Amino acid sequence: MSPKTTKKPNGAALGIEAQLFATADKLRGHLDAAEYKNVVLGLIFLKYISDAFEETHTRLTAQAHVGANPEDRDEYTAERVFWVPKEARWAHLRANAKQPTIGNLIDAAMLAIERDNPALKDVLPGNYGRPTLDKHKLGGLVDLISGVNFVDVESRQQDVLGRVYEYFLSQFASQEGKKGGEFYTPRSVVRVLVEMLAPYRGRVFDPCCGSGGMFVQSEKFIEAHGGRIGDIMVFGQESNPNTWKLAKMNLGIRGIDGDLGREPADSFSRDLHPDLKADFVLANPPFNMSDWGGEGLREDRRWQYGIPPVNNANYAWVQHFVYHLAPTGTAGFVLANGSMSSNTSNEGEIRKAMIEADLVDCMVALPGQLFYNTQIPVCLWFLTRNKVTAERDRRGETLFIDARKLGTMVDRTHRDLTDADIARIAGTYQAWKRGGSVGAMDSVGADSAVGAIYTVGEIHTVGAIHELPLRYADVAGFCRAARIEEIRAHGYVLTPGRYVGAAELEEDDEPFEEKMARLTKELEGQFDEGGKLENQIRKGLKDMQYE
């Protein structure tokens, strides 16, 4: 199967994943997106682990003459491959795809895999045999997914399984509307967080981890910059049972070892990692959550900077993140824009205390329409316990980035940040952390993670961020570093627009007479087009007898 590919704004190829989704979506029937999501992603996971198993099984069979045993489960676990019992292997399911019992066979396969792989206990979806699931369409879905080998050499190089899984998550998020955002953070937003934090090694924590996107992008970052996948330790927590299962599956298909707790749990009422001090916290907590149990947590030890309001969890999340930071740790997270300026219910006092404690490292205002579940404008917070590095002393200083004008519309309602946008934001932050003034450098095209174009203000540099001696300068309308005295003067409001100023207008050297002639001609053309449209509308109304 080698469908044509097209390019999305963020550079990812749309090929097999889009084709799979479009075809699978036609098989959906009357199932809603939330229910169908579990059906499809469960089968994709099952196909992947079966492919990985069969690849190892074939190799062990070929090595039987030297003592390898293809039916010894320990041979597989030693290579971090899930053991797949005979009744759960994909060849068995595909051979029975047209049988009316296919749903029951899939259920039996899921149970057998959970039985023989303790790490997947109570994780895989089931109930494929329910009467409301059309077995003919289910068999068609099995046939469809059968056409993809997720673990051959080409697929591994292109991360086909990861792309398909991520693409399906994003599409289901779009179809589910508000519910979708509960388990899926747009990939471009996650990439900005990860590129800015640069988690090369250490403990990475997400206490509201959703489907695990922060962890996946962190591992991608490590690999893209020449590190090892085991250089970071992953810790997470998620309260929604179905989303927790998605996260376990998402990490499983990537081979990422992560401690998400033995079960789903609420981070506020039952912190599963109470003693964890993380080097990096990455999170996208639910915005403006009103029912978070704050009334019963008034005396909690996490509220070092003030008691958060009982009707809004924003500053409870912020302080939860800070509580779990190591002495040199940094947190990057998404919040609603209101968090930067709100003064209601003690939020302003909490923000003031955190600013005075010199925790706020960087604030980024993002463009609208990035999320599937909300039109609320959002921002990125970056907090750190240590602003003194070998490169420079940033104490008393905060960087503000106004990225609201960046991004490209991918459809009528959703915007995405391009590779260049992400590089510009992240490169600016990294350059500011290193200090100095901008030195002009030429741009050279590339689209790989290591050789991408990184933009500092309006100056382009080339190479991996962590390898470049990037230099920083304020750019009107986009970025500016402000001292704590200025933040005090603004009433401890952290909105970047207050600090970066207005962008310089490009000089217009077109003579007035020529401009007027050009604009008048364009206007006449628009008048003509408007007249044609009016006639078409009148004709349509006349045909409908509404002249």
C-alpha positions as CSV (number, residue, x, y, z in Angstrom):
1,M,0.0,0.0,0.0
2,S,1.7,3.2,-1.1
3,P,-0.8,6.1,-1.3
4,K,0.2,9.5,-2.4
5,T,1.2,11.8,0.4
6,T,0.5,15.5,0.9
7,K,2.0,18.0,3.3
8,K,0.3,19.4,6.4
9,P,1.4,22.9,7.5
10,N,3.5,21.4,10.3
11,G,5.4,19.3,7.7
12,A,4.0,15.9,8.6
13,A,3.1,13.7,5.6
14,L,-0.5,12.7,5.1
15,G,-0.6,9.4,3.4
16,I,-1.5,6.0,4.9
17,E,-2.9,7.5,8.1
18,A,-5.3,9.7,6.3
19,Q,-6.4,6.9,4.0
20,L,-6.9,4.5,6.9
21,F,-9.0,7.0,8.7
22,A,-11.1,8.0,5.7
23,T,-11.8,4.3,5.0
24,A,-12.4,3.3,8.6
25,D,-14.7,6.2,9.1
26,K,-17.0,4.9,6.4
27,L,-17.3,1.7,8.3
28,R,-18.4,3.5,11.5
29,G,-22.1,3.3,10.9
30,H,-24.2,4.6,13.7
31,L,-21.4,4.6,16.4
32,D,-20.5,8.0,17.7
33,A,-16.9,9.1,17.6
34,A,-16.2,8.4,21.3
35,E,-17.3,4.8,21.0
36,Y,-15.7,4.2,17.6
37,K,-12.4,5.6,18.9
38,N,-12.0,2.7,21.3
39,V,-12.9,0.2,18.7
40,V,-10.4,1.4,16.1
41,L,-7.5,2.3,18.4
42,G,-7.9,-1.0,20.2
43,L,-7.5,-2.9,16.9
44,I,-4.6,-0.8,15.8
45,F,-2.8,-1.6,19.1
46,L,-3.6,-5.3,18.7
47,K,-2.3,-5.3,15.1
48,Y,0.9,-3.5,16.2
49,I,1.8,-5.9,19.0
50,S,1.0,-8.8,16.8
51,D,3.3,-7.5,14.0
52,A,6.1,-7.0,16.5
53,F,5.5,-10.5,17.9
54,E,5.5,-12.1,14.5
55,E,8.7,-10.4,13.4
56,T,10.5,-11.7,16.5
57,H,8.8,-15.1,16.1
58,T,10.1,-15.4,12.6
59,R,13.6,-14.5,13.7
60,L,13.6,-16.9,16.6
61,T,12.3,-19.7,14.4
62,A,15.2,-19.2,12.0
63,Q,17.6,-19.4,15.0
64,A,16.0,-22.6,16.4
65,H,19.1,-24.6,15.4
66,V,21.2,-22.6,17.9
67,G,18.7,-23.0,20.8
68,A,16.2,-20.2,20.2
69,N,12.6,-21.1,21.1
70,P,9.9,-19.1,19.3
71,E,7.3,-20.3,21.8
72,D,9.2,-19.2,24.9
73,R,7.6,-16.0,26.3
74,D,10.9,-15.0,28.0
75,E,12.5,-14.6,24.6
76,Y,10.0,-11.8,23.8
77,T,9.9,-10.0,27.2
78,A,13.8,-9.8,27.1
79,E,13.4,-7.7,23.9
80,R,10.6,-5.6,25.3
81,V,8.1,-7.3,22.9
82,F,4.6,-8.2,24.2
83,W,3.9,-11.9,24.2
84,V,0.9,-12.7,22.0
85,P,-0.8,-16.1,22.6
86,K,-2.0,-18.1,19.6
87,E,-5.6,-17.1,20.0
88,A,-4.7,-13.4,19.9
89,R,-2.4,-13.4,16.9
90,W,-3.6,-11.2,14.0
91,A,-3.4,-14.0,11.4
92,H,-6.1,-15.9,13.4
93,L,-8.4,-12.8,13.6
94,R,-7.9,-12.0,9.9
95,A,-8.8,-15.6,8.9
96,N,-12.1,-15.2,10.8
97,A,-12.8,-11.6,9.8
98,K,-15.9,-12.6,7.8
99,Q,-17.4,-14.8,10.6
100,P,-20.3,-13.5,12.7
101,T,-18.2,-14.4,15.8
102,I,-15.4,-12.0,15.0
103,G,-16.4,-9.7,17.8
104,N,-16.2,-12.4,20.4
105,L,-12.8,-13.6,18.9
106,I,-11.4,-10.1,19.4
107,D,-12.7,-9.9,22.9
108,A,-11.0,-13.2,23.7
109,A,-7.8,-12.0,22.1
110,M,-7.8,-8.8,24.3
111,L,-8.3,-10.9,27.4
112,A,-5.6,-13.3,26.5
113,I,-3.1,-10.6,25.9
114,E,-3.9,-8.9,29.3
115,R,-3.7,-12.3,31.0
116,D,-0.2,-12.9,29.6
117,N,1.1,-9.3,29.9
118,P,0.6,-7.9,33.4
119,A,1.6,-4.4,32.2
120,L,-1.6,-4.3,30.1
121,K,-3.9,-5.6,32.8
122,D,-7.3,-3.8,32.6
123,V,-6.0,-1.5,29.8
124,L,-7.2,-2.9,26.5
125,P,-10.7,-2.1,25.2
126,G,-13.3,-4.9,25.0
127,N,-17.0,-5.6,24.3
128,Y,-16.4,-6.1,20.5
129,G,-19.0,-8.8,20.6
130,R,-21.9,-6.5,21.7
131,P,-25.0,-6.6,19.5
132,T,-24.8,-2.9,18.6
133,L,-21.5,-3.3,16.8
134,D,-22.1,-4.4,13.2
135,K,-20.0,-7.5,12.7
136,H,-19.8,-7.2,8.9
137,K,-18.3,-3.7,9.3
138,L,-16.0,-4.9,12.1
139,G,-14.7,-7.6,9.8
140,G,-14.1,-4.9,7.2
141,L,-12.1,-2.9,9.7
142,V,-10.0,-6.0,10.5
143,D,-9.3,-6.4,6.7
144,L,-8.4,-2.8,6.3
145,I,-5.9,-2.7,9.2
146,S,-4.5,-6.0,8.0
147,G,-3.0,-4.2,5.0
148,V,-0.5,-2.4,7.1
149,N,2.7,-3.8,8.6
150,F,3.6,-1.5,11.4
151,V,7.0,-2.9,12.3
152,D,8.8,-3.5,9.0
153,V,12.0,-1.4,8.3
154,E,10.3,1.3,6.3
155,S,7.4,1.6,8.8
156,R,9.9,2.0,11.7
157,Q,11.9,4.6,9.8
158,Q,8.8,6.6,9.1
159,D,7.1,5.8,12.5
160,V,4.0,4.7,10.6
161,L,2.3,3.3,13.7
162,G,2.9,6.4,15.7
163,R,1.7,8.6,12.9
164,V,-1.5,6.6,12.4
165,Y,-2.2,6.5,16.1
166,E,-1.6,10.2,16.6
167,Y,-3.6,11.1,13.5
168,F,-6.6,9.0,14.6
169,L,-6.5,10.7,18.0
170,S,-6.5,14.1,16.5
171,Q,-9.4,13.3,14.1
172,F,-11.5,11.7,16.9
173,A,-10.8,14.8,19.0
174,S,-12.2,17.0,16.2
175,Q,-15.3,14.8,15.8
176,E,-15.9,14.6,19.5
177,G,-15.8,18.3,20.0
178,K,-15.5,19.3,23.6
179,K,-14.9,15.8,24.9
180,G,-12.0,15.4,22.4
181,G,-9.8,18.0,24.1
182,E,-10.0,15.9,27.3
183,F,-7.6,13.4,25.9
184,Y,-5.8,15.2,23.0
185,T,-3.5,18.2,23.1
186,P,-2.7,19.5,19.5
187,R,0.7,18.2,18.5
188,S,2.0,21.6,17.6
189,V,1.3,22.9,21.1
190,V,3.0,19.9,22.7
191,R,6.0,20.4,20.4
192,V,6.4,24.1,21.5
193,L,6.4,23.0,25.1
194,V,8.9,20.2,24.5
195,E,11.2,22.3,22.2
196,M,11.3,25.1,24.8
197,L,11.9,22.9,27.8
198,A,14.4,20.6,26.0
199,P,14.1,17.6,28.3
200,Y,17.3,15.8,27.4
201,R,17.5,13.7,30.6
202,G,15.9,13.3,33.9
203,R,12.4,12.9,35.3
204,V,9.5,14.1,33.2
205,F,6.1,14.5,34.9
206,D,2.6,15.2,33.6
207,P,-0.1,15.0,36.4
208,C,-3.0,15.4,33.9
209,C,-1.4,13.3,31.1
210,G,-4.4,12.6,28.8
211,S,-3.4,10.3,26.1
212,G,0.3,10.7,26.8
213,G,1.3,13.2,24.1
214,M,3.8,15.1,26.2
215,F,5.7,11.9,26.9
216,V,5.7,10.8,23.2
217,Q,7.0,14.2,22.0
218,S,9.7,14.2,24.8
219,E,11.0,10.9,23.5
220,K,10.9,12.1,20.0
221,F,12.9,15.2,21.0
222,I,15.5,13.0,22.7
223,E,15.9,10.8,19.7
224,A,16.0,13.7,17.2
225,H,18.9,15.3,19.1
226,G,21.0,12.2,19.3
227,G,20.1,11.0,22.8
228,R,18.7,7.7,24.0
229,I,15.1,6.9,24.7
230,G,16.0,5.8,28.2
231,D,17.6,9.1,29.1
232,I,14.3,10.3,30.7
233,M,12.0,8.7,33.2
234,V,8.3,9.2,32.7
235,F,5.8,9.8,35.4
236,G,2.1,10.6,34.9
237,Q,-1.4,10.6,36.2
238,E,-4.8,10.7,34.7
239,S,-8.3,10.7,36.3
240,N,-10.4,9.6,33.3
241,P,-10.4,5.8,33.1
242,N,-10.7,5.6,29.3
243,T,-8.1,8.3,28.7
244,W,-5.7,6.6,31.2
245,K,-6.0,3.4,29.1
246,L,-5.3,5.4,25.9
247,A,-2.2,6.7,27.5
248,K,-1.0,3.3,28.6
249,M,-1.6,2.0,25.0
250,N,0.1,5.1,23.5
251,L,3.2,4.5,25.6
252,G,3.1,0.8,24.9
253,I,3.2,1.1,21.2
254,R,6.2,3.4,21.4
255,G,8.1,1.1,23.8
256,I,8.1,3.9,26.5
257,D,8.4,2.7,30.1
258,G,6.2,5.0,32.1
259,D,4.8,5.1,35.6
260,L,1.2,6.2,35.2
261,G,0.1,4.6,38.5
262,R,-1.7,1.4,38.9
263,E,-5.1,3.0,38.2
264,P,-6.6,6.3,37.1
265,A,-6.8,8.8,40.0
266,D,-7.5,12.5,40.6
267,S,-4.2,14.5,41.1
268,F,-5.7,16.8,43.7
269,S,-7.4,14.3,46.0
270,R,-5.1,11.4,45.5
271,D,-1.6,12.3,44.3
272,L,-0.1,9.0,43.1
273,H,3.5,10.5,43.1
274,P,3.5,12.5,46.4
275,D,7.2,12.5,46.8
276,L,8.2,13.0,43.2
277,K,10.5,16.0,42.4
278,A,10.6,16.2,38.6
279,D,13.2,17.9,36.4
280,F,10.5,18.8,33.9
281,V,6.8,19.2,34.3
282,L,4.8,19.4,31.0
283,A,1.0,19.6,31.2
284,N,-2.2,20.8,29.7
285,P,-4.6,20.8,32.6
286,P,-8.4,21.3,32.1
287,F,-9.1,25.0,31.8
288,N,-11.1,26.8,34.5
289,M,-12.2,23.6,36.2
290,S,-14.8,24.5,38.8
291,D,-15.5,21.1,40.4
292,W,-12.1,20.1,41.6
293,G,-12.7,19.5,45.3
294,G,-11.0,22.7,46.5
295,E,-13.3,23.1,49.5
296,G,-11.8,20.0,51.2
297,L,-8.2,20.9,50.4
298,R,-8.0,24.4,52.0
299,E,-5.0,23.4,54.2
300,D,-3.1,21.4,51.6
301,R,0.7,21.7,51.8
302,R,0.9,22.3,48.1
303,W,-0.6,25.8,48.4
304,Q,2.8,27.5,49.2
305,Y,1.8,30.8,47.4
306,G,-1.8,31.1,48.5
307,I,-5.0,29.1,48.7
308,P,-6.6,28.7,45.2
309,P,-10.3,29.5,44.7
310,V,-12.7,26.6,45.2
311,N,-14.5,27.4,41.9
312,N,-11.4,27.5,39.6
313,A,-8.5,25.0,39.6
314,N,-6.1,27.0,37.5
315,Y,-3.9,28.2,40.3
316,A,-4.3,24.8,42.1
317,W,-2.7,23.2,39.0
318,V,0.0,25.8,38.9
319,Q,1.0,25.2,42.5
320,H,0.7,21.5,42.1
321,F,3.3,21.7,39.3
322,V,5.6,23.9,41.4
323,Y,5.3,21.5,44.3
324,H,6.6,18.7,42.2
325,L,9.6,20.6,40.7
326,A,13.1,19.6,41.7
327,P,15.5,22.4,42.9
328,T,16.7,23.0,39.3
329,G,13.4,21.9,37.7
330,T,11.4,23.7,35.0
331,A,7.7,23.5,34.3
332,G,5.9,24.3,31.0
333,F,2.1,24.2,30.8
334,V,-0.9,25.5,29.0
335,L,-3.6,27.7,30.7
336,A,-6.4,29.9,29.6
337,N,-5.3,33.5,29.0
338,G,-7.3,34.8,32.0
339,S,-4.7,33.2,34.3
340,M,-2.3,35.9,33.3
341,S,-4.3,38.8,34.6
342,S,-7.1,37.5,36.9
343,N,-7.4,39.2,40.3
344,T,-10.5,37.4,41.6
345,S,-10.7,35.0,44.5
346,N,-7.0,35.3,45.5
347,E,-5.6,34.5,42.1
348,G,-3.9,37.9,41.8
349,E,-2.2,37.4,45.1
350,I,-1.0,34.0,44.2
351,R,0.4,35.2,41.0
352,K,2.1,38.2,42.8
353,A,3.7,35.8,45.3
354,M,5.1,33.6,42.5
355,I,6.4,36.6,40.6
356,E,8.1,37.9,43.7
357,A,9.6,34.5,44.3
358,D,11.1,34.9,40.8
359,L,9.5,31.7,39.5
360,V,8.2,33.0,36.2
361,D,10.7,32.5,33.4
362,C,8.7,33.0,30.3
363,M,5.2,33.7,29.1
364,V,3.9,32.9,25.6
365,A,0.6,34.1,24.2
366,L,-0.6,31.6,21.5
367,P,-2.9,32.2,18.6
368,G,-6.6,31.2,18.8
369,Q,-8.3,28.2,17.3
370,L,-5.5,25.7,18.1
371,F,-7.7,23.4,20.2
372,Y,-10.5,21.2,19.2
373,N,-12.5,21.6,22.3
374,T,-12.4,25.3,23.1
375,Q,-12.2,28.7,21.5
376,I,-10.8,30.2,24.7
377,P,-7.4,31.9,23.9
378,V,-4.6,30.1,25.7
379,C,-1.0,30.8,26.8
380,L,2.1,28.9,27.9
381,W,3.6,29.4,31.3
382,F,7.3,28.5,32.0
383,L,8.3,28.4,35.7
384,T,11.7,27.5,37.0
385,R,13.3,27.2,40.5
386,N,16.7,28.2,39.2
387,K,17.4,31.1,36.9
388,V,21.2,30.9,37.3
389,T,23.1,28.8,34.8
390,A,26.7,28.5,33.6
391,E,25.7,30.7,30.7
392,R,24.0,33.6,32.4
393,D,22.1,34.9,35.4
394,R,18.4,35.5,34.6
395,R,17.3,36.4,38.2
396,G,14.7,39.2,38.3
397,E,14.0,38.8,34.5
398,T,11.1,37.3,32.5
399,L,10.8,36.8,28.8
400,F,7.5,37.7,27.1
401,I,6.6,36.3,23.6
402,D,3.5,37.3,21.7
403,A,2.9,34.6,19.2
404,R,-0.8,35.4,18.5
405,K,-0.1,36.3,14.8
406,L,1.6,33.0,14.1
407,G,0.0,29.8,12.8
408,T,-1.8,28.7,9.6
409,M,-5.5,27.7,9.2
410,V,-5.8,24.0,8.3
411,D,-9.5,24.2,7.9
412,R,-12.3,26.7,8.6
413,T,-12.1,26.3,12.4
414,H,-8.7,25.1,13.3
415,R,-5.2,26.6,13.2
416,D,-1.9,24.9,13.4
417,L,1.6,26.1,14.2
418,T,4.1,25.4,11.5
419,D,7.7,24.1,11.9
420,A,9.0,27.6,11.4
421,D,6.5,29.0,14.0
422,I,7.6,26.4,16.6
423,A,11.3,27.1,15.8
424,R,10.8,30.8,16.1
425,I,9.2,30.6,19.5
426,A,11.5,27.9,20.9
427,G,14.7,29.4,19.4
428,T,13.9,32.8,20.9
429,Y,13.5,31.3,24.4
430,Q,16.7,29.3,24.1
431,A,18.6,32.3,22.8
432,W,17.3,34.5,25.7
433,K,18.4,32.0,28.2
434,R,21.9,32.1,26.8
435,G,22.0,35.9,26.7
436,G,23.8,38.4,24.4
437,S,22.7,40.3,21.4
438,V,21.6,39.2,18.0
439,G,24.3,38.5,15.4
440,A,23.0,38.3,11.8
441,M,23.1,34.8,10.3
442,D,21.9,33.5,7.0
443,S,19.1,30.9,6.9
444,V,19.6,27.5,5.2
445,G,16.6,25.3,4.4
446,A,16.0,22.0,6.2
447,D,13.0,20.3,7.8
448,S,14.5,17.7,10.1
449,A,14.4,18.1,13.8
450,V,18.2,18.5,14.1
451,G,18.7,20.6,11.0
452,A,15.6,22.7,11.2
453,I,15.6,26.5,10.8
454,Y,15.4,28.1,14.2
455,T,14.3,31.7,14.2
456,V,15.5,34.1,16.9
457,G,13.3,37.2,16.7
458,E,13.7,37.9,13.0
459,I,17.1,36.3,12.6
460,H,17.5,32.7,11.2
461,T,20.0,30.3,12.4
462,V,20.6,26.6,11.5
463,G,21.1,23.5,13.5
464,A,19.8,21.9,16.7
465,I,18.9,24.5,19.3
466,H,21.1,23.0,22.0
467,E,24.1,23.0,19.8
468,L,23.9,26.7,18.6
469,P,25.4,29.7,20.2
470,L,22.2,31.6,19.7
471,R,22.0,35.3,20.6
472,Y,19.0,37.3,21.6
473,A,17.5,40.7,21.1
474,D,14.1,42.2,21.7
475,V,11.8,42.4,18.7
476,A,9.0,44.9,18.8
477,G,5.6,43.2,18.7
478,F,7.0,39.7,19.2
479,C,9.4,39.3,22.2
480,R,10.8,41.4,25.0
481,A,12.6,40.6,28.3
482,A,11.3,42.6,31.3
483,R,12.6,43.2,34.8
484,I,10.5,42.4,37.8
485,E,10.2,46.1,38.6
486,E,8.3,46.6,35.3
487,I,6.1,43.7,36.1
488,R,5.3,45.2,39.5
489,A,4.4,48.5,37.7
490,H,1.9,46.6,35.6
491,G,0.2,45.2,38.7
492,Y,1.7,41.7,38.3
493,V,-0.2,41.1,35.0
494,L,1.7,38.7,32.8
495,T,0.0,39.3,29.4
496,P,2.8,39.5,26.8
497,G,1.0,42.2,24.8
498,R,1.7,44.7,27.7
499,Y,5.4,44.3,27.4
500,V,6.4,43.5,23.8
501,G,4.9,46.7,22.3
502,A,3.7,47.2,18.7
503,A,5.4,45.7,15.7
504,E,7.2,48.1,13.5
505,L,5.3,48.8,10.3
506,E,6.9,48.0,7.1
507,E,7.9,51.0,5.1
508,D,5.4,51.6,2.2
509,D,7.3,53.1,-0.7
510,E,4.5,52.7,-3.3
511,P,3.6,56.2,-4.7
512,F,0.2,57.4,-3.6
513,E,-1.1,57.9,-7.2
514,E,0.0,54.4,-8.2
515,K,-1.6,52.8,-5.1
516,M,-4.9,54.6,-5.6
517,A,-5.0,53.4,-9.3
518,R,-4.3,49.8,-8.2
519,L,-6.8,49.8,-5.4
520,T,-9.5,51.4,-7.6
521,K,-9.0,48.7,-10.2
522,E,-9.2,46.0,-7.6
523,L,-12.4,47.5,-6.2
524,E,-14.0,47.7,-9.7
525,G,-13.3,44.0,-10.1
526,Q,-14.9,43.2,-6.8
527,F,-18.0,45.3,-7.7
528,D,-18.3,43.2,-11.0
529,E,-18.0,40.0,-9.1
530,G,-20.6,41.2,-6.5
531,G,-23.0,42.0,-9.4
532,K,-22.6,38.5,-10.8
533,L,-23.3,36.9,-7.5
534,E,-26.4,39.1,-7.0
535,N,-27.8,38.0,-10.3
536,Q,-27.2,34.3,-9.5
537,I,-29.0,34.7,-6.2
538,R,-31.9,36.5,-7.8
539,K,-32.2,33.8,-10.4
540,G,-32.1,31.1,-7.7
541,L,-34.9,32.9,-5.8
542,K,-36.9,33.2,-9.0
543,D,-36.6,29.5,-9.8
544,M,-37.9,28.9,-6.3
545,Q,-40.8,31.3,-7.0
546,Y,-39.6,33.8,-4.4
547,E,-38.7,36.6,-6.8
